[in-house]
Every structure is written in structure tokens, then in C-alpha cells.
Amino acid sequence: MLPLYGLAVVAAKQGDPAAFVAATIVVAQATMALASLIAVRMSERRGLWWLMLVSFAALPVRAAIAASAIKAWSEASGHR
């Protein structure tokens, strides 16, 4: 999903493409490091079933947030 997000921002001509993609990769890696720590605790307390359920539910939520962010940036800059 991250490469598609980067392509959408580049297509909308929003900022420096290289810096944007680099920043999103760093943020994604930092988020995954934190999520892995939370996942260990969650699996110990509630089991792997709940961890898998949260994992699968998070993907459409992330996609919706990314899509709305692209749309908001495009509308703010006058691109459609």
C-alpha cells in the first residue's frame, strides 16, 4: 500500500517525491516497531485470534485514512 500511496502523492504533484517517500517509509517502520511490541503483549493477554482479527481490521482502516488524506491534499492544492 505504501508504494501506491507514494505514487498518488507524486501524481497529485504534492511536495518533493523522494523526501515524501523516504519520510513515509521511516514513519511506517517506526509504527511497525511499536506495533510489534503491542502485538506481543496483546497475544499474551488475549491470544493470537484477537491479534489476527485486529491485524486484518486495520488494513481497510489504513487504506481509508490514506485515501482521504490524498483527496484532502488534492482538493487543498486545487488538483482533482
Jmol script that loads the backbone (N, CA, C; Angstrom):
load data "model"
ATOM      1  N   MET A   1       0.818  -1.186   0.000  1.00  0.00           N
ATOM      2  CA  MET A   1       0.000   0.000   0.000  1.00  0.00           C
ATOM      3  C   MET A   1       0.867   1.258   0.000  1.00  0.00           C
ATOM      4  N   LEU A   2       2.019   1.210   0.616  1.00  0.00           N
ATOM      5  CA  LEU A   2       2.885   2.380   0.684  1.00  0.00           C
ATOM      6  C   LEU A   2       3.373   2.848  -0.683  1.00  0.00           C
ATOM      7  N   PRO A   3       3.790   1.963  -1.595  1.00  0.00           N
ATOM      8  CA  PRO A   3       4.188   2.437  -2.932  1.00  0.00           C
ATOM      9  C   PRO A   3       3.032   3.106  -3.680  1.00  0.00           C
ATOM     10  N   LEU A   4       1.822   2.575  -3.542  1.00  0.00           N
ATOM     11  CA  LEU A   4       0.670   3.198  -4.199  1.00  0.00           C
ATOM     12  C   LEU A   4       0.381   4.579  -3.619  1.00  0.00           C
ATOM     13  N   TYR A   5       0.544   4.705  -2.323  1.00  0.00           N
ATOM     14  CA  TYR A   5       0.345   5.990  -1.662  1.00  0.00           C
ATOM     15  C   TYR A   5       1.367   7.008  -2.165  1.00  0.00           C
ATOM     16  N   GLY A   6       2.614   6.598  -2.284  1.00  0.00           N
ATOM     17  CA  GLY A   6       3.653   7.479  -2.805  1.00  0.00           C
ATOM     18  C   GLY A   6       3.382   7.894  -4.234  1.00  0.00           C
ATOM     19  N   LEU A   7       2.920   6.950  -5.063  1.00  0.00           N
ATOM     20  CA  LEU A   7       2.585   7.281  -6.448  1.00  0.00           C
ATOM     21  C   LEU A   7       1.429   8.265  -6.533  1.00  0.00           C
ATOM     22  N   ALA A   8       0.449   8.121  -5.665  1.00  0.00           N
ATOM     23  CA  ALA A   8      -0.697   9.035  -5.674  1.00  0.00           C
ATOM     24  C   ALA A   8      -0.274  10.454  -5.304  1.00  0.00           C
ATOM     25  N   VAL A   9       0.618  10.580  -4.351  1.00  0.00           N
ATOM     26  CA  VAL A   9       1.096  11.911  -3.957  1.00  0.00           C
ATOM     27  C   VAL A   9       1.918  12.533  -5.076  1.00  0.00           C
ATOM     28  N   VAL A  10       2.750  11.736  -5.729  1.00  0.00           N
ATOM     29  CA  VAL A  10       3.552  12.230  -6.847  1.00  0.00           C
ATOM     30  C   VAL A  10       2.635  12.641  -7.996  1.00  0.00           C
ATOM     31  N   ALA A  11       1.613  11.851  -8.281  1.00  0.00           N
ATOM     32  CA  ALA A  11       0.686  12.172  -9.359  1.00  0.00           C
ATOM     33  C   ALA A  11      -0.081  13.454  -9.073  1.00  0.00           C
ATOM     34  N   ALA A  12      -0.354  13.727  -7.792  1.00  0.00           N
ATOM     35  CA  ALA A  12      -1.057  14.949  -7.411  1.00  0.00           C
ATOM     36  C   ALA A  12      -0.100  16.137  -7.305  1.00  0.00           C
ATOM     37  N   LYS A  13       1.198  15.885  -7.564  1.00  0.00           N
ATOM     38  CA  LYS A  13       2.239  16.926  -7.512  1.00  0.00           C
ATOM     39  C   LYS A  13       2.262  17.620  -6.150  1.00  0.00           C
ATOM     40  N   GLN A  14       2.342  16.802  -5.110  1.00  0.00           N
ATOM     41  CA  GLN A  14       2.377  17.300  -3.745  1.00  0.00           C
ATOM     42  C   GLN A  14       3.779  17.168  -3.170  1.00  0.00           C
ATOM     43  N   GLY A  15       4.532  18.219  -3.121  1.00  0.00           N
ATOM     44  CA  GLY A  15       5.832  18.206  -2.473  1.00  0.00           C
ATOM     45  C   GLY A  15       6.917  17.459  -3.228  1.00  0.00           C
ATOM     46  N   ASP A  16       8.022  17.243  -2.550  1.00  0.00           N
ATOM     47  CA  ASP A  16       9.184  16.548  -3.103  1.00  0.00           C
ATOM     48  C   ASP A  16       8.940  15.039  -3.026  1.00  0.00           C
ATOM     49  N   PRO A  17       8.868  14.360  -4.173  1.00  0.00           N
ATOM     50  CA  PRO A  17       8.544  12.927  -4.156  1.00  0.00           C
ATOM     51  C   PRO A  17       9.540  12.077  -3.365  1.00  0.00           C
ATOM     52  N   ALA A  18      10.827  12.312  -3.533  1.00  0.00           N
ATOM     53  CA  ALA A  18      11.831  11.500  -2.840  1.00  0.00           C
ATOM     54  C   ALA A  18      11.756  11.688  -1.331  1.00  0.00           C
ATOM     55  N   ALA A  19      11.633  12.924  -0.892  1.00  0.00           N
ATOM     56  CA  ALA A  19      11.543  13.194   0.544  1.00  0.00           C
ATOM     57  C   ALA A  19      10.260  12.627   1.130  1.00  0.00           C
ATOM     58  N   PHE A  20       9.168  12.713   0.378  1.00  0.00           N
ATOM     59  CA  PHE A  20       7.897  12.195   0.869  1.00  0.00           C
ATOM     60  C   PHE A  20       7.947  10.678   1.036  1.00  0.00           C
ATOM     61  N   VAL A  21       8.445   9.987   0.032  1.00  0.00           N
ATOM     62  CA  VAL A  21       8.525   8.526   0.109  1.00  0.00           C
ATOM     63  C   VAL A  21       9.472   8.107   1.226  1.00  0.00           C
ATOM     64  N   ALA A  22      10.587   8.789   1.362  1.00  0.00           N
ATOM     65  CA  ALA A  22      11.529   8.461   2.444  1.00  0.00           C
ATOM     66  C   ALA A  22      10.882   8.667   3.812  1.00  0.00           C
ATOM     67  N   ALA A  23      10.167   9.776   3.977  1.00  0.00           N
ATOM     68  CA  ALA A  23       9.512  10.047   5.259  1.00  0.00           C
ATOM     69  C   ALA A  23       8.433   9.011   5.563  1.00  0.00           C
ATOM     70  N   THR A  24       7.655   8.617   4.557  1.00  0.00           N
ATOM     71  CA  THR A  24       6.612   7.626   4.819  1.00  0.00           C
ATOM     72  C   THR A  24       7.203   6.262   5.171  1.00  0.00           C
ATOM     73  N   ILE A  25       8.341   5.928   4.595  1.00  0.00           N
ATOM     74  CA  ILE A  25       8.989   4.657   4.937  1.00  0.00           C
ATOM     75  C   ILE A  25       9.489   4.682   6.376  1.00  0.00           C
ATOM     76  N   VAL A  26      10.089   5.789   6.792  1.00  0.00           N
ATOM     77  CA  VAL A  26      10.579   5.905   8.171  1.00  0.00           C
ATOM     78  C   VAL A  26       9.417   5.835   9.153  1.00  0.00           C
ATOM     79  N   VAL A  27       8.333   6.544   8.859  1.00  0.00           N
ATOM     80  CA  VAL A  27       7.155   6.517   9.744  1.00  0.00           C
ATOM     81  C   VAL A  27       6.564   5.111   9.802  1.00  0.00           C
ATOM     82  N   ALA A  28       6.479   4.446   8.658  1.00  0.00           N
ATOM     83  CA  ALA A  28       5.925   3.090   8.629  1.00  0.00           C
ATOM     84  C   ALA A  28       6.772   2.129   9.455  1.00  0.00           C
ATOM     85  N   GLN A  29       8.082   2.220   9.352  1.00  0.00           N
ATOM     86  CA  GLN A  29       8.958   1.328  10.113  1.00  0.00           C
ATOM     87  C   GLN A  29       8.878   1.600  11.610  1.00  0.00           C
ATOM     88  N   ALA A  30       8.817   2.870  11.982  1.00  0.00           N
ATOM     89  CA  ALA A  30       8.696   3.215  13.406  1.00  0.00           C
ATOM     90  C   ALA A  30       7.354   2.726  13.960  1.00  0.00           C
ATOM     91  N   THR A  31       6.308   2.873  13.180  1.00  0.00           N
ATOM     92  CA  THR A  31       4.993   2.402  13.601  1.00  0.00           C
ATOM     93  C   THR A  31       4.986   0.888  13.773  1.00  0.00           C
ATOM     94  N   MET A  32       5.625   0.174  12.852  1.00  0.00           N
ATOM     95  CA  MET A  32       5.654  -1.279  12.951  1.00  0.00           C
ATOM     96  C   MET A  32       6.474  -1.754  14.143  1.00  0.00           C
ATOM     97  N   ALA A  33       7.525  -1.029  14.500  1.00  0.00           N
ATOM     98  CA  ALA A  33       8.305  -1.395  15.687  1.00  0.00           C
ATOM     99  C   ALA A  33       7.437  -1.276  16.940  1.00  0.00           C
ATOM    100  N   LEU A  34       6.684  -0.194  17.037  1.00  0.00           N
ATOM    101  CA  LEU A  34       5.778  -0.006  18.174  1.00  0.00           C
ATOM    102  C   LEU A  34       4.651  -1.036  18.142  1.00  0.00           C
ATOM    103  N   ALA A  35       4.099  -1.290  16.965  1.00  0.00           N
ATOM    104  CA  ALA A  35       3.005  -2.261  16.840  1.00  0.00           C
ATOM    105  C   ALA A  35       3.455  -3.669  17.219  1.00  0.00           C
ATOM    106  N   SER A  36       4.691  -4.012  16.918  1.00  0.00           N
ATOM    107  CA  SER A  36       5.167  -5.352  17.271  1.00  0.00           C
ATOM    108  C   SER A  36       5.261  -5.530  18.785  1.00  0.00           C
ATOM    109  N   LEU A  37       5.643  -4.472  19.492  1.00  0.00           N
ATOM    110  CA  LEU A  37       5.679  -4.542  20.956  1.00  0.00           C
ATOM    111  C   LEU A  37       4.277  -4.702  21.532  1.00  0.00           C
ATOM    112  N   ILE A  38       3.337  -3.966  20.973  1.00  0.00           N
ATOM    113  CA  ILE A  38       1.951  -4.069  21.420  1.00  0.00           C
ATOM    114  C   ILE A  38       1.385  -5.445  21.081  1.00  0.00           C
ATOM    115  N   ALA A  39       1.748  -5.968  19.924  1.00  0.00           N
ATOM    116  CA  ALA A  39       1.239  -7.276  19.499  1.00  0.00           C
ATOM    117  C   ALA A  39       1.688  -8.395  20.433  1.00  0.00           C
ATOM    118  N   VAL A  40       2.906  -8.323  20.904  1.00  0.00           N
ATOM    119  CA  VAL A  40       3.396  -9.348  21.834  1.00  0.00           C
ATOM    120  C   VAL A  40       2.566  -9.345  23.108  1.00  0.00           C
ATOM    121  N   ARG A  41       2.340  -8.158  23.641  1.00  0.00           N
ATOM    122  CA  ARG A  41       1.531  -8.060  24.863  1.00  0.00           C
ATOM    123  C   ARG A  41       0.102  -8.532  24.625  1.00  0.00           C
ATOM    124  N   MET A  42      -0.451  -8.122  23.493  1.00  0.00           N
ATOM    125  CA  MET A  42      -1.834  -8.496  23.182  1.00  0.00           C
ATOM    126  C   MET A  42      -1.970 -10.006  23.014  1.00  0.00           C
ATOM    127  N   SER A  43      -1.011 -10.637  22.356  1.00  0.00           N
ATOM    128  CA  SER A  43      -1.088 -12.087  22.157  1.00  0.00           C
ATOM    129  C   SER A  43      -0.938 -12.837  23.469  1.00  0.00           C
ATOM    130  N   GLU A  44      -0.168 -12.295  24.393  1.00  0.00           N
ATOM    131  CA  GLU A  44      -0.022 -12.936  25.697  1.00  0.00           C
ATOM    132  C   GLU A  44      -1.303 -12.836  26.520  1.00  0.00           C
ATOM    133  N   ARG A  45      -1.980 -11.709  26.417  1.00  0.00           N
ATOM    134  CA  ARG A  45      -3.171 -11.476  27.235  1.00  0.00           C
ATOM    135  C   ARG A  45      -4.437 -12.058  26.626  1.00  0.00           C
ATOM    136  N   ARG A  46      -4.624 -11.900  25.322  1.00  0.00           N
ATOM    137  CA  ARG A  46      -5.889 -12.276  24.701  1.00  0.00           C
ATOM    138  C   ARG A  46      -5.782 -13.432  23.720  1.00  0.00           C
ATOM    139  N   GLY A  47      -4.596 -13.815  23.344  1.00  0.00           N
ATOM    140  CA  GLY A  47      -4.417 -14.920  22.401  1.00  0.00           C
ATOM    141  C   GLY A  47      -4.212 -14.420  20.978  1.00  0.00           C
ATOM    142  N   LEU A  48      -3.806 -15.335  20.135  1.00  0.00           N
ATOM    143  CA  LEU A  48      -3.479 -14.979  18.757  1.00  0.00           C
ATOM    144  C   LEU A  48      -4.701 -14.660  17.918  1.00  0.00           C
ATOM    145  N   TRP A  49      -5.860 -15.230  18.242  1.00  0.00           N
ATOM    146  CA  TRP A  49      -7.073 -14.971  17.463  1.00  0.00           C
ATOM    147  C   TRP A  49      -7.396 -13.479  17.441  1.00  0.00           C
ATOM    148  N   TRP A  50      -7.372 -12.830  18.581  1.00  0.00           N
ATOM    149  CA  TRP A  50      -7.685 -11.390  18.643  1.00  0.00           C
ATOM    150  C   TRP A  50      -6.630 -10.566  17.919  1.00  0.00           C
ATOM    151  N   LEU A  51      -5.398 -10.999  18.015  1.00  0.00           N
ATOM    152  CA  LEU A  51      -4.321 -10.297  17.314  1.00  0.00           C
ATOM    153  C   LEU A  51      -4.532 -10.348  15.804  1.00  0.00           C
ATOM    154  N   MET A  52      -4.901 -11.506  15.291  1.00  0.00           N
ATOM    155  CA  MET A  52      -5.173 -11.642  13.859  1.00  0.00           C
ATOM    156  C   MET A  52      -6.390 -10.817  13.450  1.00  0.00           C
ATOM    157  N   LEU A  53      -7.409 -10.786  14.265  1.00  0.00           N
ATOM    158  CA  LEU A  53      -8.613 -10.013  13.966  1.00  0.00           C
ATOM    159  C   LEU A  53      -8.295  -8.527  13.875  1.00  0.00           C
ATOM    160  N   VAL A  54      -7.539  -8.015  14.818  1.00  0.00           N
ATOM    161  CA  VAL A  54      -7.151  -6.599  14.800  1.00  0.00           C
ATOM    162  C   VAL A  54      -6.262  -6.311  13.588  1.00  0.00           C
ATOM    163  N   SER A  55      -5.374  -7.230  13.270  1.00  0.00           N
ATOM    164  CA  SER A  55      -4.479  -7.045  12.124  1.00  0.00           C
ATOM    165  C   SER A  55      -5.253  -6.929  10.817  1.00  0.00           C
ATOM    166  N   PHE A  56      -6.203  -7.821  10.620  1.00  0.00           N
ATOM    167  CA  PHE A  56      -6.988  -7.791   9.383  1.00  0.00           C
ATOM    168  C   PHE A  56      -7.933  -6.592   9.334  1.00  0.00           C
ATOM    169  N   ALA A  57      -8.421  -6.152  10.476  1.00  0.00           N
ATOM    170  CA  ALA A  57      -9.320  -4.997  10.515  1.00  0.00           C
ATOM    171  C   ALA A  57      -8.559  -3.692  10.280  1.00  0.00           C
ATOM    172  N   ALA A  58      -7.288  -3.666  10.591  1.00  0.00           N
ATOM    173  CA  ALA A  58      -6.510  -2.432  10.461  1.00  0.00           C
ATOM    174  C   ALA A  58      -6.233  -2.049   9.014  1.00  0.00           C
ATOM    175  N   LEU A  59      -6.134  -3.007   8.117  1.00  0.00           N
ATOM    176  CA  LEU A  59      -5.782  -2.703   6.729  1.00  0.00           C
ATOM    177  C   LEU A  59      -6.813  -1.824   6.033  1.00  0.00           C
ATOM    178  N   PRO A  60      -8.110  -2.119   6.072  1.00  0.00           N
ATOM    179  CA  PRO A  60      -9.060  -1.211   5.425  1.00  0.00           C
ATOM    180  C   PRO A  60      -9.120   0.159   6.096  1.00  0.00           C
ATOM    181  N   VAL A  61      -8.880   0.199   7.395  1.00  0.00           N
ATOM    182  CA  VAL A  61      -8.864   1.490   8.090  1.00  0.00           C
ATOM    183  C   VAL A  61      -7.692   2.331   7.594  1.00  0.00           C
ATOM    184  N   ARG A  62      -6.524   1.703   7.469  1.00  0.00           N
ATOM    185  CA  ARG A  62      -5.352   2.418   6.941  1.00  0.00           C
ATOM    186  C   ARG A  62      -5.591   2.892   5.517  1.00  0.00           C
ATOM    187  N   ALA A  63      -6.217   2.073   4.701  1.00  0.00           N
ATOM    188  CA  ALA A  63      -6.498   2.448   3.314  1.00  0.00           C
ATOM    189  C   ALA A  63      -7.454   3.634   3.257  1.00  0.00           C
ATOM    190  N   ALA A  64      -8.464   3.648   4.097  1.00  0.00           N
ATOM    191  CA  ALA A  64      -9.421   4.756   4.119  1.00  0.00           C
ATOM    192  C   ALA A  64      -8.751   6.053   4.564  1.00  0.00           C
ATOM    193  N   ILE A  65      -7.882   5.968   5.548  1.00  0.00           N
ATOM    194  CA  ILE A  65      -7.166   7.162   6.014  1.00  0.00           C
ATOM    195  C   ILE A  65      -6.256   7.694   4.917  1.00  0.00           C
ATOM    196  N   ALA A  66      -5.529   6.808   4.253  1.00  0.00           N
ATOM    197  CA  ALA A  66      -4.628   7.228   3.175  1.00  0.00           C
ATOM    198  C   ALA A  66      -5.413   7.845   2.021  1.00  0.00           C
ATOM    199  N   ALA A  67      -6.536   7.235   1.657  1.00  0.00           N
ATOM    200  CA  ALA A  67      -7.342   7.764   0.556  1.00  0.00           C
ATOM    201  C   ALA A  67      -7.912   9.129   0.898  1.00  0.00           C
ATOM    202  N   SER A  68      -8.363   9.317   2.118  1.00  0.00           N
ATOM    203  CA  SER A  68      -8.915  10.623   2.495  1.00  0.00           C
ATOM    204  C   SER A  68      -7.826  11.684   2.583  1.00  0.00           C
ATOM    205  N   ALA A  69      -6.615  11.284   2.989  1.00  0.00           N
ATOM    206  CA  ALA A  69      -5.514  12.247   3.052  1.00  0.00           C
ATOM    207  C   ALA A  69      -5.118  12.708   1.653  1.00  0.00           C
ATOM    208  N   ILE A  70      -5.060  11.785   0.696  1.00  0.00           N
ATOM    209  CA  ILE A  70      -4.735  12.145  -0.685  1.00  0.00           C
ATOM    210  C   ILE A  70      -5.795  13.070  -1.249  1.00  0.00           C
ATOM    211  N   LYS A  71      -7.065  12.735  -0.990  1.00  0.00           N
ATOM    212  CA  LYS A  71      -8.168  13.549  -1.501  1.00  0.00           C
ATOM    213  C   LYS A  71      -8.118  14.950  -0.896  1.00  0.00           C
ATOM    214  N   ALA A  72      -7.855  15.056   0.393  1.00  0.00           N
ATOM    215  CA  ALA A  72      -7.784  16.352   1.061  1.00  0.00           C
ATOM    216  C   ALA A  72      -6.633  17.189   0.508  1.00  0.00           C
ATOM    217  N   TRP A  73      -5.460  16.568   0.281  1.00  0.00           N
ATOM    218  CA  TRP A  73      -4.327  17.300  -0.262  1.00  0.00           C
ATOM    219  C   TRP A  73      -4.616  17.782  -1.683  1.00  0.00           C
ATOM    220  N   SER A  74      -5.254  16.924  -2.467  1.00  0.00           N
ATOM    221  CA  SER A  74      -5.557  17.299  -3.850  1.00  0.00           C
ATOM    222  C   SER A  74      -6.547  18.461  -3.905  1.00  0.00           C
ATOM    223  N   GLU A  75      -7.565  18.419  -3.058  1.00  0.00           N
ATOM    224  CA  GLU A  75      -8.552  19.498  -3.041  1.00  0.00           C
ATOM    225  C   GLU A  75      -7.950  20.785  -2.508  1.00  0.00           C
ATOM    226  N   ALA A  76      -7.063  20.693  -1.526  1.00  0.00           N
ATOM    227  CA  ALA A  76      -6.456  21.892  -0.961  1.00  0.00           C
ATOM    228  C   ALA A  76      -5.540  22.593  -1.948  1.00  0.00           C
ATOM    229  N   SER A  77      -4.906  21.806  -2.827  1.00  0.00           N
ATOM    230  CA  SER A  77      -3.986  22.407  -3.794  1.00  0.00           C
ATOM    231  C   SER A  77      -4.657  22.734  -5.111  1.00  0.00           C
ATOM    232  N   GLY A  78      -5.939  22.397  -5.258  1.00  0.00           N
ATOM    233  CA  GLY A  78      -6.654  22.711  -6.483  1.00  0.00           C
ATOM    234  C   GLY A  78      -6.555  21.640  -7.543  1.00  0.00           C
ATOM    235  N   HIS A  79      -5.939  20.487  -7.252  1.00  0.00           N
ATOM    236  CA  HIS A  79      -5.845  19.375  -8.218  1.00  0.00           C
ATOM    237  C   HIS A  79      -7.026  18.435  -8.001  1.00  0.00           C
ATOM    238  N   ARG A  80      -7.437  17.763  -9.048  1.00  0.00           N
ATOM    239  CA  ARG A  80      -8.510  16.763  -8.910  1.00  0.00           C
ATOM    240  C   ARG A  80      -8.148  15.533  -9.645  1.00  0.00           C
TER     241      ARG A  80
END
end "model"
wireframe off; spacefill off
backbone 0.3
color backbone group
